[in-house]
Amino acid sequence: MRVVVLVADGARADAFTGDLSALPALQRLRDEGGHHVITSVFPSVTGPAYTPFLMGRFPGEIGVPGLRWYDRSRTDAIWPDRSRSYVGPQMRRFDSDLDAAAPTVFELVPRSVGALSVITRGLPPERRVGALTVASAARAAATHFRGRVDAWLDVDRQVAAELARRVRVESPDYLFAALTGIDKASHSQGHDSPLVRRAVVIVDETVAMLRETLERDGTWDETHLWIVSDHGHSPVRSHEDLADWVASRGLRTIAHPWPVALAPDVAVMVSGNAMAHLYLELASPVRSGWNQLRTRHGAFADALLARESVDVMLLPVDADACLVRHTTRGDALITHQGNCYRYERHSGDPLGLGADFEGDANDAYDATIDTEYPDAVVQIASLCRSSRVGDIILSATPGWDFRARWEPIPHRSAHGALHRDHMLVPLLTNRPPARAPRRTTDVFASTLDALGVTSPAHLDGESWL
């Protein structure tokens, strides 16, 4: 068997619904196998949201709590800024930031090819398409910071042609490729723009090219081909410059792209740009927990929560508990021990579940999938177990994000938050599944199942085969 996973980065859950006559390869795939809507992870942002596909794990617990984070332990990120941003040269640190005990698919399946993969651990350089070199990094930076969105579509076309060649020449057991044009076009022009539709056509052309190659080689019937996204998108009407607001309260603030200050008070690390970590009392090498911080920073948290841009606030109490707050719907506590998740309403029902909850991960999925925050109980519990998360975690109100400056193109659409437009993503399969897929982590479990590879001891997903 062979498995091909194409990530249509940034495609919304409804990207492949309705009339697909202009996308014949995707329509054929949908008719033969099926279209499913599954949940991504929090933060729902490129990079962290690739760990489900390639490691079968939620990102926080294995080391990447966001696109940007602050290293209060002072053991991982170097002086002087003590922070990490995977937008730029520090992307090369992504592999080493991941838990070494959690294997990648490339380590488990040696005959793999990866294209534009954020995670490359276990993938030899000769099997990487679009590997990050000094020259390619310079080109990518120029494309990004000049806001040349059309150039990202050209990259997708080049990757598609190389994938077909690699399949024909190398016949890998596993092929993973990310096509980023949909995401870049959505940020710059909105997810329903003509440029996004052009990017989706490239995904269709890639599927057609791969299918033609596999059918010609007589291996299509032994191939699983899956199209999936890492996160959704939603329109942005207003930008809250979160770092500037924190600084306006007299706090010495660090945030990218200038994450250096003399004796800073707060680190503001934004992802996507609809979620953020805020780190307090930076002189401490360990997180204190909200019960200890409340007396000193309760008023600050209250002022943050009152901002129109803030939808949900998370306050990690310890590795097993997190306080969830909403400005009008009140507070609740999420706890997690083993495979038991609890949601206990205190002053209200911030996630809108309608009742207290106790159950395993699948029960939690079922209890939340039709709410505004699908799979939120599991995602919040998982993220807050990370030692690298902030003392305050924010999920933005729909229509808002947390960066008003420093983007090369003003974002008209964003992602990263807990709400359903960001958390729900599409999945197309060329064969009907044996059970309904639930999460993007199921992609990894199904990959190993299809290839007959023994699964690691701990996974956050289940095979649908």
N, C-alpha and C positions, 0 to 999 in steps of 0.2 A: 504494500500500500504506500501511497504518497499523500502528504498533506500540504496544501497551499493555503496560506492565510494572507489575505490582502486587507490592510487597514486603510479604509477611506477616512483618513484623519479629519475629524470635525463634522462628519455626516450626522445629521439629526435622525431621530427615530423614524420620521416620515419621509426620509430621503428616497426610499425605494418603494413607496406605496403609490396607489393610483395608476394612471396610464403610463406605462413604460415603453410605449411604441417607439419613442426616440432613443431608447436604450435597449436594443434587442437582445444583447448578450445577458444583461442583468434580468430582463423579463423572462428569458428562457430558463435561467438559473432559478428564479423565483417559482416558476411554474413547475419545474421538475423536483425541486427540493423543498423550498418553502421560505417564507419571510417571517422573522421572529423579532420581537422587541425585548431586549435584555437590559440589565443595569450595569453601568460602569462603576467606578469607585470614587471616593472622596479623598483628595481633591480630584475633580473631573477635569484633568489637564494633561496635555501631552507630556510624556516622560513618566511620571508616576503612574499614569493610566495605561502604560505599556506593560507593567509588571504582570498583570493578569494573563496577557497573551503568552508571554515568554517565560514566566515563572509560576503561574497559577496562584499567585499570592496577592493580597491587598498590599498597597505600597508602604503605608506607614510603619507597620511592624517589621518590615525588612529594610528600613533605612532611608526611605525617600518620602517624607511627609508633605512635600510640596515642590513646586518648580523652584522655589527659593526657600531657604531656611537658615536659621542662625545656630551656630555651634557653641552653645554655652559651656560645653564640656572642655573646649579648647584642645581637643585631641584629633579632630578630623579636618577642620578648615584652618587654613594657615593665617598667621598674622599678616596684615594688620586688621583685616575686616572681620575675621572669624565667622564668615557667612558663606553660603553656597548659592550660586545661581546657575541653572543649567541653560540659561540663555547666554551663549558665548563660550569662551574657551573652557570654562569649568564643566561643560558637558562631558569632557573626557574623563571626569571624575565619577561619572554616574556608576560605572561598573564597580569601582572600588568602594563606593558608598553603600552598596547593597550587601546584605547579610551573606557571607561566604558559605554558610551552611544551607542556603536555599539554592538549589541548582537551577540553571537556565536550561531551556530546551536545547540550546546549542551544545551544552555539555552532555546532555543525555542522548542526543541524536547527532553523531559526528558528521554524517553526510547531509549537512544543512547549508543553505544559502540565505543570507539576510541582506535586505536592501533598505537603506536609510533607517536602520534600527537604532534606537537610543541605547538599547542593551546589546552588547556584543561579546560578553564574557563567554569564552568557549568557542567562539567563531574565529577561525584563522583569517588573517588579512586577505588571503586570496579568495576567500568565500564571502567577502563583504562587497556589496554593490553600493557605491557612494560612500566609501569609508572616509572618516574624518581625518584628512591630512591638513598640513599647513595651507596648501594651496586651495583645497576644497573649503576649508573653514573660512579663508579670506573671501572666496567667492560667495559663500552662504551669508557671511556678515554683510558684504556689499549689497547683496540682494535684499536682505532683511532691512538694513538701516536706510537704504534708499527707497524702501517701500515699493519695490518693483515686483508686484504680485504676478504679472504675466510670466516672469522668469521662473517662478515656482511651478507653473504649469508646464513650462519647458522641461524642468527637472523631472516631473512626473512622466512625461512622454519618453524621456531618455531612459528612465528606470524601467518602464514597461518593455521597451525594446530589448534591454539587457536581460530582463527576467526571462523572456521567451528564448533568448539565445542560451542562457544558462540551463534552462530546462532541457533544451534540445541537445546540448553538448555534454552537460554534467549529470543530468537525470538525478537530481538530489532527492533524498527521502522527504525532506522538509524544506519548504520555501516560505520565508516571511518577508513581506514588503510593505512599507508605509508609503502611501501617496498623500502628500500634504497640501495639495492645491485647494481642496475644499475648505480646509481650515483657514489658510491664508486669505483666500478670497472672501470668506465669510467675515473675518475680522475687518477687512478693509471696505467692503461694499455691502455687507449684509448677507444673511444666509439664503435669501430668496433672490439674489441678484443674477443677472445674465452670466457674470463671470463664474459664479458657483456652478451654474448649469454646464458651463464649458468644462469645469473641473470634473463634474460627474460623468460627462461624456468620456473623458480620458479613462476613468475607472472602467466604464463599459468597454472601451477599446482594449484595455489591458486584459480584461476577462476573455474577450473574443480572441485575442492573440494567443493567450495561454491555452485556451480550449482547442484552438486549431492545431497548435503544436502537439498537444497531448493526444488528440484524436489521430493525427497523422502518424504519431509514434505508436499508436495502439495501446496507450496506457491511460486513457481517460476513464475507463471503467474501474481502474484501480486507484483513482485519485479522489480525495476529498478536497473540494475547493470552497472556502468560506470567505465571505466579505463581511467585515465588521467595522465598527467605529470605536474610537476610544472615549469620545465625549460628544455631547450635543452642542447647541448654540442657541442663544436668544438675543434679541435686539437690545442695544444699549442706548438709552436716551440721555443719561446723566452720568458724569464722572465725579466721584468723590476722591480727591487727592488725600488718601488716608494718612500718609506720612506728614503732609503739611498740616493737617488738622491736629495730629498728635503734637507736632512741634509748636503749634499755636497755643498749646496749653502750658508752655514753658518747659517742656521736656526735651532734652537733647536726644535727637532721633537719628537713627541710621536706616537707610533704605536704598535699594538699588535704583539707579546705577552708581550712587556715591555712598557705599556702605561703611564709611569710616568717619569717626568723630572722636573728639577727646572726651573720655569718661561718659559714654552715652548712657541714657536712661532706658530707652526703649528701642527695640529693633522691629521694624515693620517689613514683613516679607510677604509680598503679594504674588499670587499665582492665578493666571488665566484670563482675566484679571478679577474674577468674581469671588475669590476667597483670599483670606489673609491670616497669617500667624503674627501675633504680637508677643514679643518676649520682654518680660519685665525683670527688674533687679538683675541686670546683666553681670554684675560682679560675682554672683553666685554660680558655681559650676554645675549645680543640679537644680531641677525644677522643684519648687516648694510645694505646689498643689494649691488649689484655690481656697481651701479652708484656712491655710496660713496667710494667703495673699489678700483675702477679702477685707480685713480690717484696714489695710494700707492702700488698697487699690479699688475698693468697692465703688467709690464715687466716680472714679475714672471709667470703670466698666459700665456703670449706669448711664453716663454721658455718651459713651459709645453706642450703647443699645438704643438710645433715643434718636440717633442719627437716622434719617430716612433711608440712607443707603444700606443700613444693616438689617438683615432679615432674621437670621438665627445666630446666636452667640453660644459658643461652646467653652466651658470652663473646666478643664481636666482637674479632678480632685486627686486622683492617683491613677495607677496603671489600670485599675479595674472599675473606675467610676468617673462619670462626666456629667456635670450640670449643664442642662440645655435651657436656653432662655429665648423668649420672644417678647418683643415690647408690648404686645397686646394680648397674646395668648398665654402668658405666664411661664412658669418654670416646671421642669421635670428632671428626674435623675435616671441616667442610663447606667446600668452595671452589667458586668460581663465576667463570668467565671466558668472556665472550661467551655462547653458548648451551650451554656445557659445564658440567655440575654433577658434583662428585665428593663422595663420602661415604667417608671412610677411617677405619676402626676403629683406635683406638689401644689403650687399655686395656680396651675392651669395645665394646658395641653399644647405645648409649643409645636409639636409635630403633627397635631391634628389626627391622632389615632382614634380618638373617641373613647378610649378605655386604657387602663393599665394593661401591661402585657408581660408574659413570661413564656419562654420557649426556646427552641434551638434556632440555628441560623435560617433554616428553611421556613420555620414558623414565622420568624421575624420578617422574612421576605414577603410572605403571604399577607401579613398584617399591615405592611406599608406600601405594597406595590401600587395600590390605587389612590394613595394619598399624594399630597404635593411634594413629598420627600421620599421617593421609593428607595427601599433598602437602607434608610437612614440609620436605623437602630444599629445594624451590624457595622455600617461604615463608620459611624461616630465611635463606637466601641473599639474598633480596630485601630483607627487613627490615634486615639488617645492613649493607646498602649505604647506608642513610640516615645522613646526618650528625647527625640529631636523635635517634638511639637512645641508650639508656643504656649504661653500661659493663658492667652485668650485667642480663640479661633473664630473667625467671622465667615459667614456665608452671606453673599450680597442679596439685596432685594432685587427681584426681576426688574430689568430696566436700568440697573445701576452696575457700576464696577468701581474698583478701588485705586485706579491710576488715572490722573488727569494730564500727566506730562510724561515725557521720555519715551513714548511709543512713536516709532517712525511714521505710522499712519494712525490717526485717531480711530479708535475701535468703534465700529458701528454694531458689532455683535461680539459677545464674550461668552466665557464658560468658566468652569471651576467650582461652581456652587453646588449645594445639595438639592436644588429644586429640579423638578422632573424634566424640564427642557434640556438640562445639562446632563442629568443622570441616565436618561433613557437613550439607548443607541440601537441601530438596526443590526440584524444578522441575517445574511442570505446563505443558505446551504444548498449544495447541488444534489443532496439526497435527504429524504425526510428523516428527522431524528427519531430515535426510539422514545424519547421523552422531551418535554418542552424545555429548551434551554432557559436558564435564569439569569446568570451573571457572565460578565466577560471572563472571569476566572474559569468558567466551564470550557472555554476554548482550549486552554492548556491541558486540562484533564482529558478532553476528547482527543486531542492530538496524540497524547501518549497512548491512549486506548487504541486508536486507529493503527498506530505503528507498532503495537505490541511491546511497548516499553514500560517497565515497572515504575509505578508512580513513587515520588518521594513520600516520606512518612506523613508530612503535613501538607495539605492543599486546602485552598479556600474555595474550590469549585468541584463539580462533579461532571463526569462524562455524560453526554446526551446520546451516545451510541448504544 
